[in-house]
Amino acid sequence: MSSLELSPAHFRRLADRVSTLAEEWLEELDTRRIAPDITGAASEAMFSEGLPEQGLGDASLEALKPLMAGTRAGNARFLAYVFGSGEPVGVLGDYVASVVNQNVTAWRSAPTVVSLERSVVRSLANAVGCPGFTGSFTGGGSSANMMGLAMAREALAPANEDGAPSGVMYASAEVHMSIPKAVALLGLGRKNLRLIPTDAQWRMRPDALVKAIEEDRAAGRRPIAVIATAGTVNTGAVDPLRDIARIAREYGLWMHVDGAYGALAAMAHPEMFEGLGEADSLSMDAHKWLYQPADCGVLLFRDAKAARRAFSFTGDYARSLTTDAVEGFAFFDESMELSRRARALKVWLSVRFHGLAAFRESIRRDVANAKQLEGLVRETPALELLAPATLSAVCFRYRAGLEDARLDDFNTRLLARINRRGRVYISNATLEGRFSLRACFVNHRTTPEDVATVVREVLAAAEELKAL
């Protein structure tokens, strides 16, 4: 037997121990402090010995419990980041994906799992109002956005053979940081990303978009793509997708939608996403609003030929030896990734278990939770709402008895104190130069009582801070 092999019975014993740890974690999740009581120095010290030369055997698992104790608990009141809550059936799907350990790069290397992923992609496209779209799973919204913009560049300013020509892309001033990163990595340069002003609801202004395109054309620059956002990271704003699609068509531009945060909410609130199906490409994160364990992003696109034009480059060792449309399929012809894990398996198993209707209902509940918090903030004299809860992000601040000049400093310190108390965990945003507390609901565990707890914790932490 190889030095790395385990008998099936030994594997089962280890798996049972890990399953017990997982069960204890879920059992205690709601009562755990969200922010762990650990310092940076202490976390570094836990791993200071590095990796052992000689294996520890079964004893190696003893380090898992303290490791888990030092992580943040994603319970019902973890509302800081746009990050899903790890639906448990999806966890089991991840487990199976690791056991079968398929390289989901081509049908011949992972037959059933490749067909499964293609089916899940089509189903999700239909669910968000993009029938006929295809695509693939990615590591997350950042890689999906990168790939969508690479497709845009190759469609309108081809660069794969001779290098990148200049070109301009357009996005809202509220755009996610992954977009400037992608524009830089594609060789276009961040100076060629035009940030378009937003309206009072933090949505891209179509009139300002047209003005920017016209100015660039008049100056001899080449417009390539417009990036609309379906759920901005700060406020959850959804750009006017239909108007942007019309402008993109009028000027012959590629339309990419960064829907990493919000697009999956089209399953539950399609009226908020009219025009989504008119995009050329679309990013979504199933590890956000399908509540899946990370990582689990999705890129959808209208035209598979455009994906192949951007990404297809095959060495002889990977060349398909069949003309069968299914057996000859390769994700690497439509993606920048080669080796790929079976990310779609957890989504498939999770949705098979619960059904799409259950996910639609959970998304509706998250949106309702945000509306509840918005209402509580409006009703609480000590608090001030800084942006409408368009989707599921609520931005507000504490201001009772404070001069304007002190608000940012006080709320910055207040955020740290709220999170240190350990009962809720929220994050921050900056809106028109104002520091904001921010709660974002993409958590299937959150209840109306948890929403009320947010306000109670903010007020309690503020009183503690004022008493210092």
TORTORMI-715022 format. One record per residue (C-alpha): residue number from 1; y, z, x. Coordinates in steps of 0.05 Angstrom, whole numbers. Layout:
N
<nr NUM&y Y&z Z&x X>
...
***
This chain:
468
<nr 1&y 0&z 0&x 0>
<nr 2&y 70&z -17&x 25>
<nr 3&y 113&z 41&x 48>
<nr 4&y 161&z 24&x -10>
<nr 5&y 109&z 21&x -65>
<nr 6&y 96&z 73&x -118>
<nr 7&y 35&z 77&x -163>
<nr 8&y 51&z 65&x -237>
<nr 9&y 33&z 138&x -250>
<nr 10&y 81&z 163&x -196>
<nr 11&y 136&z 119&x -223>
<nr 12&y 124&z 148&x -293>
<nr 13&y 132&z 219&x -266>
<nr 14&y 199&z 201&x -233>
<nr 15&y 222&z 163&x -295>
<nr 16&y 206&z 223&x -338>
<nr 17&y 249&z 268&x -294>
<nr 18&y 307&z 219&x -299>
<nr 19&y 297&z 213&x -374>
<nr 20&y 302&z 289&x -379>
<nr 21&y 367&z 288&x -341>
<nr 22&y 394&z 234&x -386>
<nr 23&y 373&z 272&x -448>
<nr 24&y 408&z 335&x -423>
<nr 25&y 470&z 295&x -406>
<nr 26&y 475&z 266&x -476>
<nr 27&y 458&z 333&x -508>
<nr 28&y 514&z 368&x -471>
<nr 29&y 563&z 310&x -471>
<nr 30&y 608&z 333&x -527>
<nr 31&y 617&z 403&x -496>
<nr 32&y 628&z 381&x -424>
<nr 33&y 696&z 383&x -391>
<nr 34&y 718&z 311&x -387>
<nr 35&y 752&z 318&x -320>
<nr 36&y 701&z 350&x -273>
<nr 37&y 719&z 412&x -234>
<nr 38&y 714&z 379&x -166>
<nr 39&y 762&z 361&x -110>
<nr 40&y 763&z 298&x -68>
<nr 41&y 742&z 339&x -7>
<nr 42&y 683&z 369&x -45>
<nr 43&y 659&z 302&x -69>
<nr 44&y 662&z 273&x 1>
<nr 45&y 624&z 333&x 28>
<nr 46&y 567&z 321&x -21>
<nr 47&y 550&z 257&x 15>
<nr 48&y 573&z 273&x 86>
<nr 49&y 503&z 271&x 115>
<nr 50&y 495&z 198&x 99>
<nr 51&y 428&z 165&x 87>
<nr 52&y 365&z 198&x 115>
<nr 53&y 319&z 165&x 166>
<nr 54&y 258&z 197&x 134>
<nr 55&y 251&z 196&x 59>
<nr 56&y 254&z 260&x 17>
<nr 57&y 205&z 236&x -35>
<nr 58&y 208&z 268&x -103>
<nr 59&y 259&z 318&x -77>
<nr 60&y 310&z 261&x -71>
<nr 61&y 320&z 266&x -147>
<nr 62&y 347&z 336&x -141>
<nr 63&y 414&z 308&x -119>
<nr 64&y 423&z 271&x -186>
<nr 65&y 443&z 332&x -227>
<nr 66&y 502&z 354&x -183>
<nr 67&y 523&z 281&x -177>
<nr 68&y 525&z 274&x -253>
<nr 69&y 562&z 341&x -258>
<nr 70&y 618&z 313&x -215>
<nr 71&y 630&z 251&x -258>
<nr 72&y 677&z 244&x -317>
<nr 73&y 644&z 256&x -384>
<nr 74&y 653&z 197&x -431>
<nr 75&y 650&z 239&x -493>
<nr 76&y 687&z 229&x -559>
<nr 77&y 754&z 250&x -530>
<nr 78&y 753&z 206&x -468>
<nr 79&y 810&z 159&x -488>
<nr 80&y 841&z 142&x -421>
<nr 81&y 819&z 72&x -401>
<nr 82&y 797&z 10&x -438>
<nr 83&y 725&z 26&x -422>
<nr 84&y 666&z 29&x -468>
<nr 85&y 626&z 91&x -485>
<nr 86&y 557&z 71&x -460>
<nr 87&y 517&z 62&x -525>
<nr 88&y 448&z 92&x -509>
<nr 89&y 404&z 34&x -532>
<nr 90&y 443&z -11&x -485>
<nr 91&y 425&z 39&x -430>
<nr 92&y 352&z 26&x -445>
<nr 93&y 365&z -49&x -441>
<nr 94&y 394&z -38&x -372>
<nr 95&y 332&z 0&x -352>
<nr 96&y 287&z -58&x -373>
<nr 97&y 332&z -107&x -338>
<nr 98&y 323&z -68&x -273>
<nr 99&y 248&z -62&x -282>
<nr 100&y 236&z -137&x -293>
<nr 101&y 289&z -151&x -240>
<nr 102&y 302&z -224&x -257>
<nr 103&y 351&z -269&x -220>
<nr 104&y 385&z -299&x -281>
<nr 105&y 412&z -359&x -243>
<nr 106&y 368&z -414&x -272>
<nr 107&y 315&z -421&x -325>
<nr 108&y 260&z -431&x -273>
<nr 109&y 276&z -364&x -241>
<nr 110&y 282&z -324&x -305>
<nr 111&y 256&z -365&x -364>
<nr 112&y 260&z -318&x -424>
<nr 113&y 320&z -280&x -398>
<nr 114&y 361&z -344&x -388>
<nr 115&y 345&z -367&x -458>
<nr 116&y 362&z -298&x -484>
<nr 117&y 431&z -299&x -450>
<nr 118&y 447&z -368&x -477>
<nr 119&y 429&z -345&x -547>
<nr 120&y 470&z -281&x -541>
<nr 121&y 530&z -320&x -516>
<nr 122&y 527&z -368&x -575>
<nr 123&y 520&z -310&x -624>
<nr 124&y 580&z -273&x -595>
<nr 125&y 621&z -337&x -596>
<nr 126&y 605&z -345&x -670>
<nr 127&y 620&z -272&x -683>
<nr 128&y 692&z -277&x -655>
<nr 129&y 708&z -343&x -689>
<nr 130&y 693&z -391&x -632>
<nr 131&y 634&z -432&x -659>
<nr 132&y 607&z -484&x -611>
<nr 133&y 631&z -447&x -549>
<nr 134&y 582&z -433&x -493>
<nr 135&y 589&z -392&x -429>
<nr 136&y 557&z -336&x -390>
<nr 137&y 558&z -262&x -375>
<nr 138&y 600&z -238&x -316>
<nr 139&y 614&z -174&x -280>
<nr 140&y 676&z -162&x -323>
<nr 141&y 741&z -190&x -349>
<nr 142&y 770&z -200&x -279>
<nr 143&y 715&z -248&x -258>
<nr 144&y 715&z -282&x -327>
<nr 145&y 791&z -292&x -321>
<nr 146&y 783&z -319&x -251>
<nr 147&y 731&z -369&x -274>
<nr 148&y 771&z -390&x -335>
<nr 149&y 832&z -405&x -292>
<nr 150&y 789&z -441&x -240>
<nr 151&y 766&z -486&x -296>
<nr 152&y 839&z -497&x -317>
<nr 153&y 860&z -515&x -246>
<nr 154&y 802&z -563&x -236>
<nr 155&y 816&z -596&x -303>
<nr 156&y 890&z -608&x -291>
<nr 157&y 902&z -602&x -215>
<nr 158&y 835&z -616&x -182>
<nr 159&y 826&z -579&x -116>
<nr 160&y 752&z -573&x -101>
<nr 161&y 750&z -632&x -54>
<nr 162&y 819&z -638&x -22>
<nr 163&y 848&z -568&x -31>
<nr 164&y 895&z -538&x -81>
<nr 165&y 957&z -576&x -102>
<nr 166&y 1015&z -537&x -130>
<nr 167&y 1017&z -519&x -204>
<nr 168&y 1046&z -469&x -251>
<nr 169&y 1013&z -421&x -300>
<nr 170&y 1045&z -380&x -355>
<nr 171&y 1029&z -310&x -382>
<nr 172&y 1063&z -253&x -418>
<nr 173&y 1102&z -202&x -379>
<nr 174&y 1049&z -153&x -405>
<nr 175&y 993&z -192&x -372>
<nr 176&y 934&z -155&x -340>
<nr 177&y 935&z -149&x -264>
<nr 178&y 872&z -191&x -258>
<nr 179&y 913&z -254&x -276>
<nr 180&y 962&z -250&x -216>
<nr 181&y 901&z -235&x -173>
<nr 182&y 865&z -297&x -198>
<nr 183&y 926&z -342&x -189>
<nr 184&y 932&z -317&x -117>
<nr 185&y 858&z -326&x -101>
<nr 186&y 859&z -397&x -131>
<nr 187&y 912&z -415&x -79>
<nr 188&y 967&z -428&x -129>
<nr 189&y 1008&z -367&x -107>
<nr 190&y 1034&z -311&x -150>
<nr 191&y 1104&z -343&x -149>
<nr 192&y 1074&z -399&x -192>
<nr 193&y 1055&z -350&x -247>
<nr 194&y 1113&z -349&x -296>
<nr 195&y 1118&z -284&x -334>
<nr 196&y 1144&z -298&x -404>
<nr 197&y 1186&z -246&x -441>
<nr 198&y 1157&z -208&x -500>
<nr 199&y 1183&z -192&x -569>
<nr 200&y 1192&z -124&x -601>
<nr 201&y 1117&z -119&x -612>
<nr 202&y 1102&z -134&x -538>
<nr 203&y 1076&z -204&x -554>
<nr 204&y 1092&z -267&x -514>
<nr 205&y 1151&z -304&x -544>
<nr 206&y 1133&z -377&x -559>
<nr 207&y 1206&z -400&x -553>
<nr 208&y 1211&z -370&x -483>
<nr 209&y 1145&z -403&x -464>
<nr 210&y 1171&z -472&x -485>
<nr 211&y 1236&z -460&x -446>
<nr 212&y 1197&z -442&x -383>
<nr 213&y 1152&z -503&x -388>
<nr 214&y 1211&z -549&x -399>
<nr 215&y 1248&z -520&x -340>
<nr 216&y 1188&z -529&x -294>
<nr 217&y 1177&z -601&x -316>
<nr 218&y 1250&z -617&x -306>
<nr 219&y 1245&z -588&x -236>
<nr 220&y 1185&z -631&x -219>
<nr 221&y 1134&z -575&x -221>
<nr 222&y 1066&z -585&x -253>
<nr 223&y 1048&z -538&x -311>
<nr 224&y 973&z -526&x -314>
<nr 225&y 955&z -469&x -361>
<nr 226&y 981&z -417&x -408>
<nr 227&y 945&z -349&x -410>
<nr 228&y 950&z -314&x -477>
<nr 229&y 929&z -241&x -483>
<nr 230&y 887&z -215&x -540>
<nr 231&y 898&z -141&x -530>
<nr 232&y 947&z -122&x -475>
<nr 233&y 926&z -64&x -432>
<nr 234&y 988&z -23&x -446>
<nr 235&y 998&z -28&x -521>
<nr 236&y 940&z -71&x -548>
<nr 237&y 988&z -127&x -568>
<nr 238&y 958&z -193&x -588>
<nr 239&y 999&z -254&x -569>
<nr 240&y 1013&z -306&x -624>
<nr 241&y 951&z -346&x -608>
<nr 242&y 960&z -403&x -658>
<nr 243&y 1032&z -416&x -636>
<nr 244&y 1011&z -415&x -563>
<nr 245&y 953&z -462&x -576>
<nr 246&y 1000&z -511&x -609>
<nr 247&y 1047&z -509&x -549>
<nr 248&y 989&z -518&x -501>
<nr 249&y 966&z -579&x -539>
<nr 250&y 1036&z -608&x -543>
<nr 251&y 1046&z -603&x -468>
<nr 252&y 974&z -619&x -448>
<nr 253&y 960&z -551&x -418>
<nr 254&y 896&z -511&x -413>
<nr 255&y 896&z -449&x -458>
<nr 256&y 859&z -389&x -431>
<nr 257&y 856&z -324&x -470>
<nr 258&y 848&z -258&x -434>
<nr 259&y 810&z -222&x -488>
<nr 260&y 775&z -173&x -443>
<nr 261&y 802&z -114&x -483>
<nr 262&y 813&z -141&x -553>
<nr 263&y 776&z -206&x -568>
<nr 264&y 712&z -172&x -593>
<nr 265&y 754&z -137&x -646>
<nr 266&y 758&z -206&x -679>
<nr 267&y 688&z -188&x -705>
<nr 268&y 720&z -135&x -748>
<nr 269&y 792&z -158&x -757>
<nr 270&y 793&z -234&x -753>
<nr 271&y 861&z -237&x -786>
<nr 272&y 892&z -207&x -722>
<nr 273&y 864&z -263&x -679>
<nr 274&y 881&z -328&x -715>
<nr 275&y 880&z -385&x -665>
<nr 276&y 829&z -353&x -619>
<nr 277&y 780&z -410&x -631>
<nr 278&y 832&z -460&x -607>
<nr 279&y 828&z -435&x -535>
<nr 280&y 795&z -474&x -479>
<nr 281&y 767&z -411&x -448>
<nr 282&y 763&z -338&x -466>
<nr 283&y 745&z -274&x -430>
<nr 284&y 713&z -214&x -465>
<nr 285&y 684&z -148&x -442>
<nr 286&y 622&z -123&x -477>
<nr 287&y 630&z -60&x -436>
<nr 288&y 693&z -47&x -475>
<nr 289&y 688&z -62&x -549>
<nr 290&y 613&z -71&x -554>
<nr 291&y 607&z -2&x -522>
<nr 292&y 556&z -27&x -470>
<nr 293&y 543&z 5&x -402>
<nr 294&y 582&z -29&x -346>
<nr 295&y 582&z -81&x -322>
<nr 296&y 581&z -131&x -379>
<nr 297&y 636&z -185&x -383>
<nr 298&y 632&z -252&x -417>
<nr 299&y 666&z -319&x -406>
<nr 300&y 666&z -368&x -464>
<nr 301&y 689&z -440&x -459>
<nr 302&y 695&z -499&x -504>
<nr 303&y 670&z -553&x -457>
<nr 304&y 610&z -542&x -411>
<nr 305&y 629&z -605&x -373>
<nr 306&y 694&z -571&x -351>
<nr 307&y 654&z -512&x -325>
<nr 308&y 607&z -558&x -286>
<nr 309&y 666&z -596&x -258>
<nr 310&y 694&z -530&x -231>
<nr 311&y 631&z -496&x -207>
<nr 312&y 573&z -544&x -197>
<nr 313&y 553&z -551&x -124>
<nr 314&y 479&z -547&x -109>
<nr 315&y 443&z -543&x -43>
<nr 316&y 378&z -583&x -39>
<nr 317&y 336&z -519&x -39>
<nr 318&y 364&z -502&x -109>
<nr 319&y 359&z -572&x -138>
<nr 320&y 323&z -576&x -204>
<nr 321&y 260&z -618&x -204>
<nr 322&y 258&z -629&x -279>
<nr 323&y 300&z -668&x -329>
<nr 324&y 282&z -622&x -387>
<nr 325&y 347&z -597&x -418>
<nr 326&y 323&z -525&x -422>
<nr 327&y 277&z -519&x -361>
<nr 328&y 329&z -553&x -317>
<nr 329&y 387&z -509&x -339>
<nr 330&y 423&z -469&x -286>
<nr 331&y 478&z -419&x -296>
<nr 332&y 501&z -432&x -225>
<nr 333&y 524&z -500&x -248>
<nr 334&y 573&z -467&x -297>
<nr 335&y 591&z -403&x -259>
<nr 336&y 616&z -380&x -191>
<nr 337&y 557&z -332&x -187>
<nr 338&y 489&z -348&x -158>
<nr 339&y 446&z -285&x -161>
<nr 340&y 459&z -252&x -228>
<nr 341&y 428&z -191&x -262>
<nr 342&y 404&z -193&x -334>
<nr 343&y 469&z -167&x -364>
<nr 344&y 456&z -197&x -432>
<nr 345&y 391&z -160&x -442>
<nr 346&y 425&z -94&x -460>
<nr 347&y 471&z -129&x -510>
<nr 348&y 412&z -164&x -542>
<nr 349&y 371&z -100&x -548>
<nr 350&y 431&z -59&x -572>
<nr 351&y 451&z -108&x -626>
<nr 352&y 379&z -118&x -647>
<nr 353&y 373&z -43&x -656>
<nr 354&y 439&z -30&x -693>
<nr 355&y 459&z -98&x -721>
<nr 356&y 526&z -133&x -715>
<nr 357&y 550&z -98&x -779>
<nr 358&y 546&z -30&x -744>
<nr 359&y 589&z -55&x -687>
<nr 360&y 640&z -84&x -735>
<nr 361&y 644&z -17&x -770>
<nr 362&y 652&z 21&x -705>
<nr 363&y 709&z -25&x -683>
<nr 364&y 743&z -15&x -750>
<nr 365&y 736&z 60&x -741>
<nr 366&y 769&z 56&x -672>
<nr 367&y 827&z 18&x -701>
<nr 368&y 833&z 69&x -757>
<nr 369&y 832&z 125&x -706>
<nr 370&y 891&z 93&x -670>
<nr 371&y 928&z 88&x -736>
<nr 372&y 913&z 161&x -750>
<nr 373&y 941&z 182&x -682>
<nr 374&y 1002&z 138&x -693>
<nr 375&y 1014&z 173&x -759>
<nr 376&y 1005&z 242&x -728>
<nr 377&y 1055&z 225&x -673>
<nr 378&y 1106&z 202&x -725>
<nr 379&y 1096&z 266&x -764>
<nr 380&y 1103&z 312&x -704>
<nr 381&y 1177&z 326&x -687>
<nr 382&y 1161&z 343&x -614>
<nr 383&y 1131&z 274&x -602>
<nr 384&y 1160&z 204&x -600>
<nr 385&y 1122&z 139&x -613>
<nr 386&y 1139&z 86&x -560>
<nr 387&y 1100&z 26&x -587>
<nr 388&y 1065&z 9&x -652>
<nr 389&y 989&z 16&x -652>
<nr 390&y 975&z -58&x -661>
<nr 391&y 902&z -53&x -640>
<nr 392&y 875&z 13&x -615>
<nr 393&y 923&z 37&x -561>
<nr 394&y 976&z 89&x -578>
<nr 395&y 1035&z 100&x -532>
<nr 396&y 1079&z 162&x -542>
<nr 397&y 1113&z 218&x -505>
<nr 398&y 1134&z 291&x -512>
<nr 399&y 1209&z 300&x -518>
<nr 400&y 1224&z 365&x -555>
<nr 401&y 1285&z 399&x -524>
<nr 402&y 1286&z 353&x -464>
<nr 403&y 1345&z 312&x -438>
<nr 404&y 1331&z 238&x -429>
<nr 405&y 1336&z 245&x -353>
<nr 406&y 1278&z 295&x -353>
<nr 407&y 1230&z 258&x -399>
<nr 408&y 1193&z 216&x -347>
<nr 409&y 1182&z 274&x -299>
<nr 410&y 1160&z 322&x -353>
<nr 411&y 1111&z 273&x -385>
<nr 412&y 1082&z 255&x -318>
<nr 413&y 1067&z 328&x -304>
<nr 414&y 1045&z 337&x -376>
<nr 415&y 992&z 282&x -370>
<nr 416&y 962&z 317&x -309>
<nr 417&y 960&z 383&x -346>
<nr 418&y 929&z 353&x -409>
<nr 419&y 873&z 322&x -369>
<nr 420&y 863&z 384&x -325>
<nr 421&y 850&z 425&x -388>
<nr 422&y 788&z 383&x -396>
<nr 423&y 786&z 377&x -473>
<nr 424&y 816&z 307&x -478>
<nr 425&y 829&z 254&x -427>
<nr 426&y 884&z 203&x -435>
<nr 427&y 923&z 156&x -389>
<nr 428&y 993&z 129&x -382>
<nr 429&y 1034&z 66&x -388>
<nr 430&y 1105&z 46&x -370>
<nr 431&y 1144&z 12&x -426>
<nr 432&y 1214&z -13&x -413>
<nr 433&y 1217&z 35&x -354>
<nr 434&y 1195&z 95&x -396>
<nr 435&y 1134&z 136&x -376>
<nr 436&y 1086&z 139&x -435>
<nr 437&y 1025&z 179&x -452>
<nr 438&y 971&z 131&x -476>
<nr 439&y 907&z 141&x -516>
<nr 440&y 861&z 81&x -524>
<nr 441&y 804&z 82&x -574>
<nr 442&y 743&z 41&x -553>
<nr 443&y 694&z 98&x -562>
<nr 444&y 639&z 97&x -614>
<nr 445&y 635&z 174&x -612>
<nr 446&y 707&z 189&x -632>
<nr 447&y 719&z 222&x -700>
<nr 448&y 783&z 238&x -739>
<nr 449&y 777&z 310&x -716>
<nr 450&y 777&z 286&x -644>
<nr 451&y 841&z 247&x -659>
<nr 452&y 874&z 310&x -685>
<nr 453&y 852&z 346&x -622>
<nr 454&y 893&z 298&x -580>
<nr 455&y 958&z 321&x -612>
<nr 456&y 938&z 395&x -609>
<nr 457&y 922&z 389&x -535>
<nr 458&y 987&z 352&x -519>
<nr 459&y 1028&z 406&x -554>
<nr 460&y 989&z 463&x -522>
<nr 461&y 995&z 433&x -452>
<nr 462&y 1070&z 423&x -463>
<nr 463&y 1079&z 496&x -481>
<nr 464&y 1042&z 517&x -418>
<nr 465&y 1085&z 471&x -376>
<nr 466&y 1149&z 497&x -406>
<nr 467&y 1128&z 568&x -393>
<nr 468&y 1121&z 558&x -318>
***
